[in-house]
Amino acid sequence: MNKLNRKIAILGSGPAGYVAAIRASQLGASVALIEEKDIGGVCMNRGCIPTKALLRTSEIASFIKRSKEFGIDSHMDNINWNYALDLKSRIVKNNNIGIEQLLNAKGVTIIRGRGEVLSNHRIIVLTSEESIEITCEKMILATGSSPLLPNIKGIDSKGVITSDEALNLNVLPKDIIIIGAGVIGLEFATMFNSLGVKVTVIELLDRILPDQDSEISAELLKIMKRQGISFKLSASVKEIQKANVGLTVSYEQGEKTFTKSSEKVLIAVGRRLNSSLFQNLPLDIEKKAIVVDEYMETNIKGIYAAGDVTGGKLLAHLAFAEGKVAAENALGICTRVNYNAVPSCIYTNPEVASVGMTEDEATQLGILAKVGRFDLKNNSRALTLSERNGFVKVIADENNTIIGSQILGVNASEMISELTLAITLKAKASDLADMIHPHPTLSEAVWEACSDILKRAIHKL
């Protein structure tokens, strides 16, 4: 058995793990990074990146369908789906290579294999060729999450897939049922619908995107219905059965039972935290999440955790921040994550982005919230793009300090950073209302929404 000694050992090379490894190396530590599967974790290989690559294909398909709006008569005769998959795989591979080059350049020792934590300072890694024993002074657990499979009869039927398999379908199905109207479900609904697949979304709750602003959820639901996506809300799936062709899903709405058939069924009800891998450690775990303090340290001194495995918002960029903070605190630099300024983005059509509090959350905390709003139908740039759907909301407290924002609209994911910076710097609505925004741009909607808080929006009736 080979033996290694490192200052820090990190389990998992996803966003939290590889960022922690690079940051620890920058601070002069010797680092071992253990990964059982692919460098980059779920985000790089089976989540954020491949999904957005295929969403780009579906976006272009959507543009072609709408081309007459811009005076162009074009036709989409066929979709070379295999080429789109190859492009997606090349993007993922290039990112994999890039991250591995970064890690090697920083002197991080990458060990490919399954790691088992034996104690606070010992890990055994079983590789394809040997076992390696790693001793370390500090440890960071960054094992991420996996697709959650609910207890539904027939869920193991052939044709039932998770997001992992949905990214590698050899042939586009004619129709698909998506169980779950959260972020994952709606992004795949957007992708498949734009590519000509008939999509039905079944959701247990009475609204889509239950974690988002209620007005955003309601408006996006209307838009997606107009796009041809069917929704069954307040619906409980009871069984999935193999049919003569494809699958049949039985679900209840109220006191009635319905059935719906499709070629594929995509399970998109959430993620399962990979926290059950540390049986030899007396970790505090609540609701399957590893409990950490504000410094990302667990109840065991010298052992830190970061990313999805700690629960909360399962976002790659939050995992980046937590991995960085975990590495810095492990090496004696006292830092914290600012959880008040964590943006989230949903790549539907149009996009959804948010940061900080919603109006309802502010009210529940007893804050006398002020809300500024501006519709994109009154934004010149949105009109030139023929993207009039959506709006910008900005939430401020009684002192006009910005505490939250929600955006529904084209390029919302790019616009939210201005509001994230405002919350980070504790800026007031007047700071953004008085800032000169370029014209014509979508960002002017942020300016107008902040001006609306102050009752001085220019282009609003």
ChimeraX attribute file (.defattr): number of C-alpha atoms within 10 A of each C-alpha:
attribute: neighborCount
match mode: 1-to-1
recipient: residues
	/A:1	7
	/A:2	10
	/A:3	10
	/A:4	13
	/A:5	16
	/A:6	18
	/A:7	19
	/A:8	27
	/A:9	28
	/A:10	30
	/A:11	27
	/A:12	28
	/A:13	28
	/A:14	27
	/A:15	29
	/A:16	35
	/A:17	35
	/A:18	31
	/A:19	24
	/A:20	32
	/A:21	33
	/A:22	25
	/A:23	20
	/A:24	26
	/A:25	21
	/A:26	13
	/A:27	14
	/A:28	13
	/A:29	18
	/A:30	19
	/A:31	27
	/A:32	25
	/A:33	23
	/A:34	25
	/A:35	25
	/A:36	18
	/A:37	14
	/A:38	15
	/A:39	25
	/A:40	24
	/A:41	25
	/A:42	22
	/A:43	18
	/A:44	22
	/A:45	24
	/A:46	20
	/A:47	16
	/A:48	15
	/A:49	18
	/A:50	24
	/A:51	23
	/A:52	16
	/A:53	18
	/A:54	19
	/A:55	23
	/A:56	16
	/A:57	19
	/A:58	21
	/A:59	19
	/A:60	13
	/A:61	20
	/A:62	18
	/A:63	14
	/A:64	16
	/A:65	15
	/A:66	16
	/A:67	14
	/A:68	12
	/A:69	11
	/A:70	11
	/A:71	8
	/A:72	10
	/A:73	11
	/A:74	12
	/A:75	12
	/A:76	9
	/A:77	6
	/A:78	8
	/A:79	14
	/A:80	9
	/A:81	16
	/A:82	14
	/A:83	10
	/A:84	16
	/A:85	19
	/A:86	12
	/A:87	16
	/A:88	23
	/A:89	18
	/A:90	13
	/A:91	16
	/A:92	20
	/A:93	15
	/A:94	11
	/A:95	17
	/A:96	18
	/A:97	13
	/A:98	12
	/A:99	19
	/A:100	18
	/A:101	12
	/A:102	14
	/A:103	20
	/A:104	13
	/A:105	11
	/A:106	18
	/A:107	18
	/A:108	21
	/A:109	17
	/A:110	19
	/A:111	17
	/A:112	18
	/A:113	19
	/A:114	19
	/A:115	24
	/A:116	17
	/A:117	21
	/A:118	15
	/A:119	14
	/A:120	18
	/A:121	19
	/A:122	19
	/A:123	23
	/A:124	20
	/A:125	22
	/A:126	17
	/A:127	15
	/A:128	9
	/A:129	7
	/A:130	10
	/A:131	16
	/A:132	18
	/A:133	19
	/A:134	21
	/A:135	21
	/A:136	21
	/A:137	15
	/A:138	21
	/A:139	29
	/A:140	27
	/A:141	28
	/A:142	30
	/A:143	29
	/A:144	30
	/A:145	20
	/A:146	18
	/A:147	15
	/A:148	14
	/A:149	16
	/A:150	12
	/A:151	10
	/A:152	12
	/A:153	13
	/A:154	15
	/A:155	20
	/A:156	12
	/A:157	13
	/A:158	13
	/A:159	17
	/A:160	23
	/A:161	20
	/A:162	19
	/A:163	18
	/A:164	17
	/A:165	13
	/A:166	19
	/A:167	19
	/A:168	16
	/A:169	13
	/A:170	11
	/A:171	9
	/A:172	18
	/A:173	16
	/A:174	14
	/A:175	19
	/A:176	25
	/A:177	26
	/A:178	27
	/A:179	24
	/A:180	22
	/A:181	26
	/A:182	19
	/A:183	22
	/A:184	23
	/A:185	25
	/A:186	25
	/A:187	20
	/A:188	24
	/A:189	27
	/A:190	22
	/A:191	25
	/A:192	23
	/A:193	21
	/A:194	24
	/A:195	21
	/A:196	17
	/A:197	18
	/A:198	18
	/A:199	24
	/A:200	22
	/A:201	23
	/A:202	24
	/A:203	24
	/A:204	19
	/A:205	15
	/A:206	11
	/A:207	18
	/A:208	25
	/A:209	23
	/A:210	13
	/A:211	11
	/A:212	19
	/A:213	19
	/A:214	16
	/A:215	12
	/A:216	22
	/A:217	17
	/A:218	14
	/A:219	14
	/A:220	23
	/A:221	19
	/A:222	11
	/A:223	15
	/A:224	19
	/A:225	11
	/A:226	10
	/A:227	13
	/A:228	15
	/A:229	21
	/A:230	17
	/A:231	20
	/A:232	19
	/A:233	18
	/A:234	16
	/A:235	22
	/A:236	19
	/A:237	22
	/A:238	17
	/A:239	15
	/A:240	22
	/A:241	18
	/A:242	16
	/A:243	12
	/A:244	7
	/A:245	9
	/A:246	18
	/A:247	23
	/A:248	20
	/A:249	22
	/A:250	18
	/A:251	21
	/A:252	17
	/A:253	14
	/A:254	9
	/A:255	5
	/A:256	8
	/A:257	13
	/A:258	12
	/A:259	13
	/A:260	12
	/A:261	20
	/A:262	21
	/A:263	18
	/A:264	21
	/A:265	27
	/A:266	23
	/A:267	22
	/A:268	26
	/A:269	21
	/A:270	19
	/A:271	16
	/A:272	17
	/A:273	22
	/A:274	18
	/A:275	22
	/A:276	12
	/A:277	12
	/A:278	15
	/A:279	12
	/A:280	11
	/A:281	13
	/A:282	11
	/A:283	17
	/A:284	13
	/A:285	16
	/A:286	10
	/A:287	10
	/A:288	15
	/A:289	20
	/A:290	25
	/A:291	20
	/A:292	20
	/A:293	11
	/A:294	14
	/A:295	21
	/A:296	28
	/A:297	23
	/A:298	22
	/A:299	16
	/A:300	13
	/A:301	11
	/A:302	18
	/A:303	24
	/A:304	29
	/A:305	30
	/A:306	33
	/A:307	31
	/A:308	29
	/A:309	26
	/A:310	30
	/A:311	21
	/A:312	10
	/A:313	13
	/A:314	18
	/A:315	17
	/A:316	22
	/A:317	16
	/A:318	24
	/A:319	26
	/A:320	20
	/A:321	21
	/A:322	31
	/A:323	32
	/A:324	27
	/A:325	28
	/A:326	35
	/A:327	33
	/A:328	21
	/A:329	18
	/A:330	25
	/A:331	17
	/A:332	9
	/A:333	13
	/A:334	12
	/A:335	16
	/A:336	17
	/A:337	17
	/A:338	13
	/A:339	13
	/A:340	14
	/A:341	23
	/A:342	19
	/A:343	21
	/A:344	20
	/A:345	20
	/A:346	19
	/A:347	24
	/A:348	23
	/A:349	25
	/A:350	20
	/A:351	19
	/A:352	26
	/A:353	24
	/A:354	30
	/A:355	24
	/A:356	24
	/A:357	22
	/A:358	24
	/A:359	24
	/A:360	13
	/A:361	14
	/A:362	19
	/A:363	13
	/A:364	10
	/A:365	9
	/A:366	9
	/A:367	14
	/A:368	14
	/A:369	26
	/A:370	22
	/A:371	21
	/A:372	23
	/A:373	24
	/A:374	25
	/A:375	21
	/A:376	23
	/A:377	16
	/A:378	15
	/A:379	23
	/A:380	17
	/A:381	19
	/A:382	21
	/A:383	14
	/A:384	12
	/A:385	11
	/A:386	14
	/A:387	17
	/A:388	19
	/A:389	18
	/A:390	23
	/A:391	24
	/A:392	29
	/A:393	28
	/A:394	32
	/A:395	25
	/A:396	27
	/A:397	19
	/A:398	10
	/A:399	11
	/A:400	20
	/A:401	20
	/A:402	31
	/A:403	28
	/A:404	27
	/A:405	28
	/A:406	29
	/A:407	30
	/A:408	28
	/A:409	26
	/A:410	24
	/A:411	19
	/A:412	24
	/A:413	19
	/A:414	13
	/A:415	20
	/A:416	24
	/A:417	17
	/A:418	13
	/A:419	24
	/A:420	22
	/A:421	13
	/A:422	20
	/A:423	23
	/A:424	17
	/A:425	12
	/A:426	14
	/A:427	17
	/A:428	18
	/A:429	28
	/A:430	16
	/A:431	16
	/A:432	21
	/A:433	21
	/A:434	11
	/A:435	9
	/A:436	10
	/A:437	16
	/A:438	9
	/A:439	11
	/A:440	12
	/A:441	13
	/A:442	24
	/A:443	20
	/A:444	23
	/A:445	28
	/A:446	27
	/A:447	26
	/A:448	28
	/A:449	29
	/A:450	32
	/A:451	24
	/A:452	23
	/A:453	23
	/A:454	16
	/A:455	11
	/A:456	13
	/A:457	19
	/A:458	11
	/A:459	12
	/A:460	14
	/A:461	5
